[in-house]
Amino acid sequence: MDNNSGEPFDVFLWANEVDEVKNNVSAELFLFNKNYTPYKIKYSDKLTGAVKAMFMQEAIHFVIEEADKGLEVRDYEKADGEEKVIYRTSLSKVGRAETLIHLIENEYKDIDYFSENEYDFKKVKGIIAKFTYPGGDEGSKTFYIAKMISASSALKGAQSWEINGESFEPFSAEIALKMPDDNQVAIVDGNIVVFNQAKFENLFQYDYKSQVIAEAKAKELTEKYKLSFSEGLTLDSLLADKKPILKKVQAMDIAEEMPQEKLLEYADEMQLELMTDDDGSIIIMDDKDLTMFVNLLNEDYYVSPVNGRRYEIKSKKLLGEPDGEPPRG
């Protein structure tokens, strides 16, 4: 799905191409939860028109119609909440979206069908429609439209009644869901088209500014300390996913922090299992190891001189100077 041409993705060309073949487009729906695990879900033939209208046609018609009214496409990284602007970014930059698409495209046979009896609908975060259409010599083409779902607003059959004519009747479905009809996110050829910035960021837990800060701090940390990460993990991604830790790192002056040898001595003193490999690199297996490493850097561990117990300091509040002691500095 990657666009390797080097040219910026042309949203207008895509919308017009899909509009021309809209009668030959097939659609498949997936729900996905807060861990970005997708679930297949079937839909009635009676809903085929509605699926195409609410997901595909709303998006492409918006692009085509608004193009004549001055609609612009800009890089998401330069987003400033302007009107008459949609944004684009690379799928590879948005880890959760990339993971979701990878699972749908490469692990399809292992994806379960969603069932309320087996899975909790309250954990559902969104719905994504996969559209496929003939692509001539290139074979079939695909694109995706993703939307947030408010699982808390769903109606469950056991707790709901429906009005039929002049009377209440038992609710006939397990769950009723009001499908969002606004344009939110499209994923095409390794690109993400952002129609609604706030919903995109919420849907995939993506904050570009935090990402930039995480990358800058990760660079500083890896230049000062020897770190070894479990396969598939990077310091950038761990910091971006752990905002409380990123916030703590952001407040540090990395250059002024204790050297690695002293950090390891401090960990031993606090009886913390900060492991190192044969090269002396600090091993980071998961976010717990990262938290310990950052807390050590921040000197958040303390041994009480009164009872000898060890404590983790949750909040450092600067106290006034002791009576009779002159101010420091």
C-alpha positions as CSV (number, residue, x, y, z in Angstrom):
1,M,0.0,0.0,0.0
2,D,3.0,2.3,0.0
3,N,3.2,5.2,-2.5
4,N,6.7,4.9,-3.8
5,S,6.5,7.6,-6.5
6,G,8.0,10.3,-4.3
7,E,5.2,12.7,-5.4
8,P,2.7,14.0,-2.8
9,F,-0.5,12.0,-2.8
10,D,-3.1,13.6,-5.0
11,V,-6.4,13.5,-3.0
12,F,-8.4,15.1,-5.9
13,L,-7.2,12.5,-8.4
14,W,-8.1,9.7,-6.1
15,A,-11.6,11.0,-5.4
16,N,-12.3,11.4,-9.1
17,E,-11.0,7.9,-9.9
18,V,-13.2,6.3,-7.3
19,D,-16.2,8.3,-8.4
20,E,-15.8,7.0,-11.9
21,V,-15.9,3.3,-10.7
22,K,-18.2,3.7,-7.7
23,N,-20.7,1.2,-9.1
24,N,-18.0,-1.5,-9.2
25,V,-16.7,-0.9,-5.7
26,S,-17.1,-3.7,-3.0
27,A,-17.0,-3.0,0.7
28,E,-16.1,-5.0,3.8
29,L,-16.5,-3.7,7.4
30,F,-14.3,-4.2,10.4
31,L,-14.7,-3.1,14.0
32,F,-11.5,-2.4,16.0
33,N,-11.0,-2.1,19.7
34,K,-8.9,0.2,21.9
35,N,-5.9,-2.1,21.3
36,Y,-6.4,-1.7,17.5
37,T,-7.4,-5.4,17.1
38,P,-9.7,-5.7,14.1
39,Y,-12.8,-7.8,14.0
40,K,-14.7,-8.9,10.9
41,I,-18.4,-8.0,10.9
42,K,-21.0,-8.9,8.2
43,Y,-23.7,-6.6,7.1
44,S,-27.1,-7.2,5.4
45,D,-27.4,-6.8,1.6
46,K,-30.0,-4.2,2.4
47,L,-27.2,-2.0,3.9
48,T,-24.9,-2.1,0.9
49,G,-26.0,1.2,-0.4
50,A,-25.9,2.8,3.0
51,V,-22.3,1.5,3.6
52,K,-21.1,3.0,0.3
53,A,-23.0,6.2,0.9
54,M,-21.9,6.9,4.5
55,F,-18.3,5.9,4.1
56,M,-17.2,6.2,0.5
57,Q,-19.5,8.6,-1.3
58,E,-19.6,11.2,1.5
59,A,-15.8,11.4,1.4
60,I,-15.3,11.5,-2.3
61,H,-18.2,13.9,-3.0
62,F,-16.9,16.2,-0.3
63,V,-13.5,16.4,-2.0
64,I,-14.9,16.8,-5.5
65,E,-17.5,19.4,-4.6
66,E,-15.3,21.4,-2.3
67,A,-12.4,21.5,-4.8
68,D,-14.4,24.1,-6.8
69,K,-14.8,26.1,-3.6
70,G,-11.1,26.5,-2.8
71,L,-10.5,23.3,-0.8
72,E,-6.8,22.8,-0.1
73,V,-4.7,19.8,0.9
74,R,-1.7,20.4,3.2
75,D,0.7,18.3,5.1
76,Y,-0.7,17.3,8.5
77,E,2.5,18.2,10.2
78,K,1.8,21.9,9.3
79,A,-1.8,21.7,10.5
80,D,-3.2,24.9,12.0
81,G,-6.9,24.2,12.2
82,E,-7.7,26.2,9.0
83,E,-11.0,26.1,7.3
84,K,-11.4,24.6,3.8
85,V,-8.3,22.5,4.4
86,I,-7.9,18.7,4.6
87,Y,-4.6,17.2,5.6
88,R,-2.4,14.3,4.4
89,T,0.3,12.4,6.2
90,S,2.2,9.1,5.7
91,L,0.6,6.0,7.1
92,S,4.1,4.9,8.4
93,K,4.1,7.9,10.8
94,V,0.9,6.8,12.6
95,G,1.8,3.6,14.3
96,R,-1.6,2.5,15.4
97,A,-3.2,3.1,12.0
98,E,-0.3,1.2,10.3
99,T,-0.7,-1.7,12.7
100,L,-4.5,-1.9,12.0
101,I,-4.0,-1.9,8.2
102,H,-1.2,-4.4,8.5
103,L,-3.4,-6.8,10.4
104,I,-6.3,-6.5,7.9
105,E,-4.1,-7.0,4.9
106,N,-1.7,-9.6,6.2
107,E,-3.4,-11.5,9.0
108,Y,-6.9,-11.6,7.5
109,K,-7.5,-15.3,8.0
110,D,-6.8,-15.0,11.7
111,I,-9.2,-12.1,12.3
112,D,-12.3,-13.2,14.3
113,Y,-15.8,-12.2,13.6
114,F,-17.2,-9.8,16.2
115,S,-19.8,-11.3,18.5
116,E,-21.3,-9.5,21.5
117,N,-21.4,-12.9,23.3
118,E,-17.6,-13.2,23.0
119,Y,-16.3,-9.6,22.9
120,D,-17.3,-6.5,24.8
121,F,-18.8,-3.8,22.5
122,K,-17.9,-1.2,25.1
123,K,-14.2,-1.7,24.2
124,V,-14.8,-0.9,20.5
125,K,-13.1,2.3,19.4
126,G,-13.9,2.6,15.7
127,I,-15.1,1.1,12.5
128,I,-13.1,0.8,9.2
129,A,-14.5,0.1,5.8
130,K,-12.2,-1.6,3.2
131,F,-13.2,-0.7,-0.4
132,T,-11.9,-2.7,-3.3
133,Y,-12.3,-1.9,-7.0
134,P,-10.8,-3.0,-10.4
135,G,-7.5,-1.2,-11.2
136,G,-6.9,-2.2,-14.8
137,D,-3.4,-3.5,-15.5
138,E,-2.5,-2.9,-11.8
139,G,-5.1,-5.4,-10.6
140,S,-7.5,-4.5,-7.8
141,K,-7.0,-1.3,-5.7
142,T,-8.1,-0.7,-2.1
143,F,-8.6,2.2,0.2
144,Y,-10.1,2.5,3.7
145,I,-12.4,4.9,5.5
146,A,-12.2,4.9,9.3
147,K,-14.6,6.5,11.8
148,M,-14.8,6.7,15.6
149,I,-17.7,4.9,17.3
150,S,-19.1,6.0,20.6
151,A,-19.7,2.6,22.2
152,S,-21.3,4.1,25.3
153,S,-24.2,5.4,23.1
154,A,-25.1,2.0,21.7
155,L,-28.5,0.6,22.7
156,K,-28.5,-3.0,24.0
157,G,-31.6,-5.1,23.3
158,A,-32.0,-6.3,26.9
159,Q,-32.3,-2.8,28.2
160,S,-34.2,-1.1,25.3
161,W,-37.7,-1.1,23.9
162,E,-38.8,0.0,20.4
163,I,-42.0,1.8,19.4
164,N,-43.9,-0.1,16.7
165,G,-47.0,1.8,15.6
166,E,-48.8,2.7,18.7
167,S,-47.1,0.3,21.1
168,F,-43.8,-0.6,22.7
169,E,-42.3,-3.9,21.5
170,P,-39.2,-5.8,22.7
171,F,-36.1,-4.5,21.1
172,S,-35.4,-6.8,18.2
173,A,-31.6,-6.5,18.0
174,E,-28.7,-7.3,20.4
175,I,-27.2,-3.8,19.8
176,A,-28.3,-0.7,17.9
177,L,-25.7,1.7,16.8
178,K,-26.0,5.2,15.3
179,M,-23.4,5.3,12.6
180,P,-21.3,8.5,12.3
181,D,-22.1,10.2,9.0
182,D,-19.3,12.8,9.0
183,N,-16.0,12.5,7.1
184,Q,-13.1,11.6,9.4
185,V,-10.2,9.6,8.0
186,A,-9.3,7.9,4.7
187,I,-6.3,5.6,4.1
188,V,-5.1,5.3,0.6
189,D,-1.8,3.9,-0.9
190,G,0.2,4.4,2.3
191,N,-1.2,7.8,2.9
192,I,-3.7,9.1,5.5
193,V,-6.2,11.8,4.4
194,V,-7.4,13.7,7.5
195,F,-10.9,15.3,7.1
196,N,-11.4,15.9,10.8
197,Q,-8.1,16.6,12.7
198,A,-9.5,16.2,16.3
199,K,-11.2,12.9,15.5
200,F,-8.2,11.6,13.6
201,E,-5.9,12.3,16.6
202,N,-8.4,10.7,19.0
203,L,-9.1,7.7,16.7
204,F,-5.4,6.7,16.4
205,Q,-4.1,8.4,19.6
206,Y,-1.7,10.5,17.5
207,D,-0.2,13.8,18.5
208,Y,2.4,15.1,16.1
209,K,3.8,17.7,18.5
210,S,4.3,15.1,21.2
211,Q,5.8,12.8,18.6
212,V,8.4,15.4,17.6
213,I,9.3,16.0,21.3
214,A,9.6,12.3,21.9
215,E,11.9,11.9,18.9
216,A,14.1,14.8,20.0
217,K,14.4,13.5,23.6
218,A,15.0,10.0,22.4
219,K,17.9,11.2,20.4
220,E,19.4,13.0,23.4
221,L,19.0,9.9,25.6
222,T,20.5,7.4,23.1
223,E,23.4,9.7,22.6
224,K,24.2,9.9,26.3
225,Y,23.2,6.4,27.4
226,K,23.8,2.9,26.0
227,L,20.4,1.3,25.7
228,S,19.2,-2.0,24.3
229,F,15.6,-2.6,23.4
230,S,13.5,-5.6,23.0
231,E,12.8,-6.6,19.4
232,G,10.1,-4.3,17.8
233,L,10.5,-1.6,20.4
234,T,12.1,1.8,20.0
235,L,12.6,4.6,22.5
236,D,10.6,7.0,20.2
237,S,7.5,4.8,20.2
238,L,7.8,4.0,24.0
239,L,8.0,7.7,24.9
240,A,5.2,8.7,22.5
241,D,2.9,6.0,24.1
242,K,3.8,7.0,27.7
243,K,2.9,10.6,28.0
244,P,3.5,10.9,31.7
245,I,7.1,9.6,31.2
246,L,7.5,11.8,28.1
247,K,6.4,14.8,30.2
248,K,9.0,14.0,32.9
249,V,11.7,13.5,30.3
250,Q,10.7,16.8,28.6
251,A,11.5,18.6,31.8
252,M,15.0,17.2,32.1
253,D,18.2,18.6,31.0
254,I,19.6,15.4,29.6
255,A,23.1,16.7,29.3
256,E,23.2,17.5,33.0
257,E,21.8,14.1,34.2
258,M,24.1,11.6,35.9
259,P,26.3,9.4,33.8
260,Q,25.4,5.8,33.1
261,E,27.9,4.3,35.6
262,K,26.4,6.4,38.4
263,L,22.9,5.6,37.3
264,L,23.6,1.9,37.6
265,E,25.1,2.4,41.1
266,Y,22.0,4.3,42.1
267,A,19.8,1.4,40.8
268,D,21.8,-1.1,42.9
269,E,21.5,1.1,45.9
270,M,17.8,1.2,45.5
271,Q,17.8,-2.6,44.9
272,L,16.1,-2.1,41.5
273,E,16.5,-4.7,38.7
274,L,17.8,-2.5,36.0
275,M,19.4,-5.1,33.8
276,T,22.4,-4.7,31.4
277,D,23.6,-6.9,28.6
278,D,27.2,-8.1,27.9
279,D,28.1,-4.7,26.4
280,G,26.9,-2.8,29.4
281,S,23.8,-1.5,27.7
282,I,20.7,-0.9,29.8
283,I,18.1,-3.4,28.7
284,I,14.6,-1.9,28.1
285,M,12.1,-4.8,27.6
286,D,8.9,-2.9,28.0
287,D,7.4,0.4,29.3
288,K,8.0,-0.7,32.9
289,D,11.7,-0.8,32.3
290,L,11.5,2.6,30.6
291,T,9.7,4.0,33.6
292,M,12.3,2.7,36.0
293,F,15.1,4.1,33.8
294,V,13.5,7.6,33.7
295,N,12.6,7.6,37.4
296,L,16.2,6.8,38.2
297,L,17.4,9.6,35.9
298,N,15.0,11.9,37.8
299,E,16.2,10.6,41.2
300,D,12.6,9.6,42.1
301,Y,13.7,6.8,44.5
302,Y,14.5,7.5,48.1
303,V,15.6,5.5,51.2
304,S,14.2,6.8,54.4
305,P,16.9,7.5,57.1
306,V,14.2,6.9,59.7
307,N,13.0,3.4,58.9
308,G,15.3,2.3,56.0
309,R,12.4,1.7,53.7
310,R,12.6,2.6,50.0
311,Y,10.1,4.9,48.4
312,E,9.2,6.1,44.9
313,I,8.5,9.8,45.0
314,K,5.4,10.5,43.0
315,S,5.6,14.3,43.1
316,K,8.5,16.5,44.0
317,K,7.3,19.6,45.8
318,L,10.0,22.1,46.7
319,L,9.8,22.9,50.4
320,G,11.1,26.1,52.0
321,E,14.6,26.3,53.5
322,P,14.9,24.9,57.0
323,D,14.8,27.5,59.8
324,G,18.2,29.2,60.4
325,E,19.7,27.9,57.1
326,P,20.6,30.5,54.5
327,P,19.1,30.1,51.0
328,R,21.2,28.1,48.6
329,G,22.8,29.6,45.6
